């Protein structure tokens, strides 16, 4: 087979459904082969960044690696933001970049860039294929590395002459990489130490992150929660890993987490962290983080353990496997779960009574929180929600109750504006019969707005909820709080008419200006099963995201919204 034929056949052997890409000279041999078959469906995006975000959204929602194909030079460099987005959130993705012929590499040839060097800091691994005989085995390795252990993006750079040369096709079923041996099961002795701390804990807390979702460990975490009766919080990336409507769930933690979750973190005496990496948006000031707690940390990536926070019981292993071992030991020991009469639970209930997510519901001016609450009600909590980055992202995380994993699709680690729309297209391809909503803001939406054309071409009926406050909202909020209201370049004073823009792309546009119209608009839009609908909600420009932990503060030093009962000093430190 020619290299281009090998490439397509390898994708078939991997069971790839969708290939997100954009053609160019260096990959035209491959595109010619794609034309001759229909097993792998190519999705033509309108910008290479859109390809990576769409593949990323598909991967997050389905659990399968997202696959991208772009040309050399600017095709490859346009992918870097999307690759870094996937890398920061540990998303399995394989990105194939075209390259100039091997004899021209290093000659500054037309559309030549060092794709390997450029992407090395933001990939799990990358490869340059130098001869056609290596193409199939390299593709097999790329998929294996991307999806195993701690997942992540892998880049495969393919010179054009490799796709033209020929060799006998062989696709290995199994891969053995001597230097790469991901850990599965945790160390039994360490797990027993963790169980001992669980028995001794008087004020326990379970803190879980995206690793629960990525490892499909949600059911095991739910069992662990019910076996222990412990309070459970999720990170932004972990939402849906534990049901938000479960009585033991105390909300998201961190910078914009709930008061009860952050206070419970601060005052706990045993912290069980599973599939989380102690990100700065979660910990706040490290010197004030969990000052009274012994910490158990379960993570498949040994480099994440004790990197930011020293831990007492490190367990390297799969979240799913370790949870199953813990659950078995708890059942054998007949552990008695803590109930709500327990003093620790009574304290958490008092913190919950502050109702830290309260906001003014009496006005006809549209509050962004209200839009999310109504979206949750209209979709019965069963939609796939993508988001961009900023205030709207935090409101979606706070007010949409995710009971299932892989329903909340957002850029957590890199915080990539422009992610939401193309990611929603990838999710919709993975789940064509489901409601997929992109919660966004006007500043983020315009960054990848060209993908509205992709949505039309492939009939992807995503619902766009644009919380339009005419500002870069989170930038404006920080400028209000920390820069004496000097709103430097955060006001969006040349916005398009989003209704007309949607219509120009062949979609349905709606403008909603009053709170009384929010629910009817959402019902009408979600009822259009075969049309993309852009809903432009003109929201309160002054609304801020609360609660909030300011930079340098600890979990017990949160600011609640003005007008809400503020925590008293006596609440902040327990005897």
C-alpha positions, 0 to 999 in steps of 0.5 A: 500500500501507499502511505496514504492508503496505509493511513486511511486503513489504520484509522479504519482498524482503530475504529475511527468514526470521525476525522476533523480536518482541513486539507492542504498540499502536504496531505493531499495524497491522504485526502485523495484516499479519503475521497475513495471510501466512506468508513471514516467520515471526514468533517471539514471545519473552517479553521484548524483550531476548530478541528482540534476543539471539535475533536476534543469535544467529541473525545470528552463526551464519548470517551474515544480519542478525537482525531485531527488531520491538517496540513503543514506549516500554518495548518499545524500551528493553527492547531497548537491552542487546541492541542494545549487545551487537550493537554491541560485537561488530559483529553485523548486526541491524535493530531496528524500534521502534514510535513514537507518531503523528508529531503526538504526538512530543515531547508525552510521549504514552503509551509515548513515548520518544526511541528515536533519542536513547537508542540513538544511542551504541550503534548503527551508525546509526538512522532516524526514519521521518516519512512513509510514502513514506520507509519502504521506502527506509529499510528498504533502507538499514537492511539495507545499512548493518547488513550492509556494511563493519564490521557493526552494529545499525541501529534504525528508529523507525516512528510508528504513523500511518506504518504506517496511511498509504498510498503506491505501493510501490517497493523499491530494488534498489541503495542509494547513500549518499554519506557511506557508502563501506565499503572493500573491497580494501586498499591495494596498497602497504601490502599489499606493506609487510606482505609485506616484514615477513613475509619479514624476521620471525624471531619472527612472530605472527598475531593474528586476531579476530572480523573473520575470522568476520564476513567469512567469511575463515576459509578464506583465513586457513587458507591464509595460515597454511599458506603462512607456517607462522606461529603463529596465535592467536584472540581470544575473538570469533575462535575458530573463525576458524582451526581449533583442532586445527591444529598452528599454532594456539597457543590463545586469547590475552588475560586467560585465554588460553594461556601459549604464545599470550601469551608468543609475543605478548609476544616476537614481532618482527612481529605481523600483526593481522587483524580484531581491535581490540586490546581491553583484555582482549587487550592487558593493560597497553598499555605492556607490549604487544608491546614488540619487534614491528613491527605490521601491522593489517588492519581494515575500520574505519579508526577501529579502526586505531591507536586503542589501539595504534600500528601500523607498517603500517595496511591498511584493507580487508576481511579476506577481500580483504586475505588473498587479496591477501597469499596471492597475493603469497606464492605468487608469491614462493614463500615457504618456510613456517616449520616446527617445527624453526625456533628460534621454533617450538621456543621456542613448543613449550617454552612449550606444554609447561607445559600451562597448562590442566591441572586436577585430573581425579582427583576425583569432584567435577565440575570445570567444565572436565571438563564442557566436555571431555566436551561436546566429545567427545560432540558431536565438536566439531560443535555450535553453542555459545552462552554467557553471561558469566563463568567458564563462558564462559572454560572453554567458550572454553578447552576446546571446540576450535572448528574452524569459524567461526560455531560459538562464539556469545558476548557478548564486548564488552559481556559480557551475562549472559542472552545465552546462552539466547535466542541459542541459540534464534536459532541453533537456528532457523537450524540446526534439524537441528544440536545447539545447546548453551547453556553457562551459569551459574546467575546468568546463566541466570535473567536470561532464563529466561522464554525457556524458554517461547519454546523450548517454543512453537517446539519448539527442542530446545536443550541447556542446560549449567548449570555451577552452582557457586552463585556469580556465579563470576567475581565470586567469583574476583576477590573471592578474588584482589583483595578478601581473600575478601570475597564481597560479594553473589556467593553465590546463596543463593536459587536455584530447583530447575532440574530442576523449573523446566525441567519446569514450562516443559514441558522435560526436567530433569537434575541431575548431581552426580558426575563419573562421571555427566557423560558419560552425562548428555550422551549421553542429553541430546544423544540427545533430538533433539526436547526441550529438556534442562536439565542442572544440573551441580553443580560445584566451588565453588572452581574458578577460571579459569586462566591469568589476567593480572591488571589492569596486567600484561603478557602475560609476567606470567601466573598459572597454576593452583596446582600447575602449574609456574609460569613462571620469571623466565628464561622471561619475557624472552628475550635 
